[in-house]
Amino acid sequence: MKLSLGRVALTLAAIGAVSPAFAQDAVTVAYFQEWPMPFQYAKAKGLYEERLGVPVNWVAFDSGTAMSAAMAAGNVQIAVSQGVLPFIGATSAGQDLKIVDIAASYADNENCVVAAQLEIDKDSASELEGKRVAVPMGTGAQYTFLQLMKHLQVDTSTMSIVDMAPAEGAAALSQGNVDMACGWGGALARMQEYGNVLMTGSEKEEIGILSFDLITTTGSFATEEAQLLADFLAVTEDANAMWNAGDKRDEMLPVIAQDAGMELAAAGETFDDFEFLPVEELLSDKWLGGRVGSYLDGAAAFFHDYGTVPSVLPSYGALIDTSALFDVSGR
């Protein structure tokens, strides 16, 4: 999900462009532990095997780059919740991957928080110039920070920007050692005890500042096993719809928390920062129909300028394959 630039750069060299053959009598899916999502209810209940008609092997990973490497080796066919940066790194290095869905949007789970005593909000953001800011450099949060500052017309060259992991940034903000800190997850929640966000998640999304994870597959699997892929996404979207309906939370959450290896309360708090988008919205220009491609192009250009991605593709939007989702939407 969130990876340092150095880890991504190191992994690029290990990822090949070959798409080996895979066994068609089973599907292997990569996912993250401690990252609870509705698909895990379907996973635990055996709903994927029931729909696909073949065994589904689930393998937990600790990074999106490791997912890419496993797909390059032919060991994994589908990756759930792969991060944007690992996807850009792998495809820029020549790996044949496709985006087939959005696993989750979490705009409220990645943000920047200004110290409360400064009383600075989005309308007075220019007052941040000259201030000291904690930013985890080389992550999606850095890209979010720069996009926010650009939109709010804040000159970042006047700022003292300190490279701090989110937990360190939260501590620095609480002690008054920085004026603003950026991060995600539990560290972001702690930051908000001492300040306020400049823009909410929905406000960020309105201006094109996105935070989301992908569902990806290899180009060969998308082409040769189109029906299996569509069936997999259908089960995933059904689980999302069940969660979004709201009346199944008490039934689903304990199952998902156990599968994710989390305490019930912690899983619920994480869930509340996620948004699982309906298929129609996913296919719209707001997401896979347009804006995601532009966002990926901008992110790739940024990390290329930063020195992490050696080269960029002409268009990352060309790697979005919505044919399976269209099949799901037409059921």
N, C-alpha and C positions, 0 to 999 in steps of 0.2 A: 504494500500500500504506500507508505511513505518511506522512501529510500534516499540515502545520501548519494550525491553525484559520484563520489568516488566508487561506491559499490556498483553503481550502474556502469561506469566506465570500465571497471575491471571485468564485468560480466560480458560486455560487448565482444571482447576478444574470444570468449568461449562459446559464443552462439553461432552456429552455422546457418547456411541458407538452405540446407537440404531438408526435404519433407519425407522422411522414411515411410515405408508402408506400415499400416497398423492392422491389428487383428480386428476383423469385423464382427466377431462373436462376443465382443465385450467393449465397453467404453470406460476409459480412465479419465477421471475428472480431478483437477487440482482445486484446492480451496484453502482458506485460512482458518486456523483455530482462533478462538477468542475474537471473532469478528462475526457476531450472530446475524443471521439473515433467514427469511422465511423458507428458502429452499431447503434448509436443514431439517425442517419439519417433514417435508416430502422425502428427504434422504433417509431420515430415521424410520419412517413408516413404509419404506420400500415402494413408494409411488413411482419412482423413476424406472425401476425394473419392471413394474407392472405395465407401464406405458410403452417403454422401449422394447420390451421383449428380450432383452439381453442383460447379462450382469453389468452392474455399474461399480467400478472400483474407485473409491474415493481416497485421495492422497493429500495429506496436509503439508503445506509449504510455509516457510517463514519469510519469503520474499517473492515479489513479482518477477524478478530476474531469474530466479530458480525455476519458476513456472515456465518461462520462455525456453530455458535450456532443456527442460524435460520435454517440451513439445518439439524442440528441434531434434532431440534424440529419438522421437517417436514413442516415448513412454507415456505421454499424456495427450489426449485429443482436445479437451476443453478445459479452460481455466476460468474459474468464477472469482470475480472481484480482483482481477489484475489491475494494477495501478497504471495511470497514464504514462508516467515517466519510464517504467520498465518496458511498456509496449513501444514507445517511441524509440528507446534504445535498441530493442531487438530488431524492429523493422528497418530502422536506419542502417543497421549492420547487414541487412539483406535477408533476414528471416521472413518467410512467407506466413504471416499471421493475418487474421481477419477479425474485425470487431463485429460481433453479431448481436450484442445486446448491451444495455447498461445495467450493471448489477445493483447499484444504489447511488443515489445522489446524497451528499452530506454537506451542503453549503454551510450549515450551522455548526459543523464540527471541525471547521478550519477557518480561522479568522485572526484579526488583530485587535488587541484590547488596550485602550488608553487609560492611564492612571486617573482615578476618579477625581482627585483634587485639582487636576488641570481643567476640568469641565469643558473638554474639547469634544465636539461631535462632528458629524459630516459637514455641517454648515460653517464650522470654524476650523476646519482641518488644516488650513494654512498656518495655524499656530504651532503645528508640529515641526515646522522648519526650525532647524537648530537643536532639536531634541535628540535624546539618546534612545535607540530602539534595539530590542533583542529580536533577532530573526534567525531561524534555523536555516543556514545557507545551504543551497543545493537541494532543496526540497520543494514540493508543491506549495508549501506555505510561503516560501520566498517569492515565488511567482505570483501568488495571491497578493502579497504585500505590495509588490511593484505595480500590479494592476490597480490596486486600490489607490495608491499614491498618484498614479497617472490620472485616474478618473477624477480624483479630488484636487488635482492640480497642485500637488505638494512637491516641491523640489527636493528630491532625495539626496542630492549632492551636498545639501546643507546639514544633513543628519549625521549623527554618529551611529553607525550600524554595527552592532556587535553580534558575532556568530554564537548563538546559544541554542542548545536543544530546548524543546518546549518546556520541560520540567525546570531547567535552569532559568529560562526566561520568566516562568511563573514565580519562581523564588525571588528573582531580581526585581520584578514588579512589586511584589509584596513588601520588599525591603526598601523600596524607593530608589533603587539603583538604576532603573531605566524608566523612561516615561511612557513607553509602549512596548508590548511584547506580542509576538505572533506564534501561533501553534495550533494544536489540535487535541482532541480527546480529553482525557482527564486533566491534562495540564491547562488546556483552554478553559475548562470549568473552573479551575483554581484561579486563573487570571481574572475571570469575571467576578470573583469575590472582591477584587481590588480596583475594578474599573469597568468601562463600557466599550462595546464594539462600535466601530465607526458606522458600519452598515450591517444590517441583518442578512441572514442567508438568502432570503427571498429578494431583498434589495440588490444583493450581489448578482444573483442569477438574472435579474432584469437587465443588468448592464453587461451581461456576458461573462461574469467572473464565476466560473464553475468549479465544483469539487465533486468528483465522481470516480467510480471504479467501473471496469469493463468486464464483459464476458467475451472471451476471445477463443478462437480455434485456429487450427492450421488451414491453409488454403485448400489442401488436398481433402481434408475431412469435410469442409464446407461443400465441396463439389461432389465428392464421391459418396458421402453419407448424408445427403441433404435431408432425407426423411428422419433419420435418427436425430439430427441436429434440431429439426423443427419440433420433434416430439420432446426432446430435452427442454427446449425453451418453453414449450406449452406447459409442462409440469411446473417449471420455474415460475412462469407468469401466473398460473393458477394458485400457487402458494403465496405469491405476492398479493394477489387479489383477496385471498382468504384473510391474510393479515390486515390488509387495508380496510376490509369491511368492519373491523373493530370488535366484532362479537365473538371472535375466536381467540383473543389474546390469552385468556386464562388457560385455554387448552394447548395452544401452540408454544407459548413462551417457556414452560418448564422443559418441554421436549427439546427445543432449540438450545436452551442454556446448557442442558446436559451434553448435547452433541458438540457444542462449542467449547466445552470445558470451563464453564463460567458459573459463578454464583447467580442466582435468579435475579437479584436486585441489580447487579452490575450489567447483566445482559439486557434488562429492561431499560436501564439508563442509556446504554449504547444504542439500542433500537430507536429510542425517542429522538435521536439526532439523525436518523436515516429517513430517506424518502424512497419508496419503491414505486416507480412510475408506471402508470397503465400503458398498455401496448400502443394505444392510439397516440398518446403523448410522446412516447419513445420514437414513433415514426414521423412525428411532425418536424417542421423546420426548426423548432426550438431545441430539438435534440438530434437524433441520428439523421434526420432529413436535411440538416444543414449546419447548425451551429457547432456541433461537436467536431466536425471536420475543420472548421475555421479555428476553433480553440486549439486543436492538436497542432495545426500549422504554426500558430503563434507560440505555443509552448516549445515546439521543436526548434524554432528559430531562436527563442530565448536561451535554451540550454546549449544550442550550437554556439551562440555568441559567448556563453559562459565557459565553453571549452570542454563540455562533457560529451556531446554527440559530435563525432568527427565530421559527419555530413548529414544533410537533411534530404528528404524526398520531395519531389515537386508538389505532391498532395497526399496528405494522410487521410483525407476524406475518401480517397479512392480505395482505401482499405476497409471501408465500412460496407458490410454485406447484410442488407436487411431482408433478403429473400425469405429466410426462415421465419423471421418475425412477421412478415406479411402473410405467410402460411398460417401462423398462429392467429393473427387478427381476422382471418377469413373463416375461422372454424364455425 
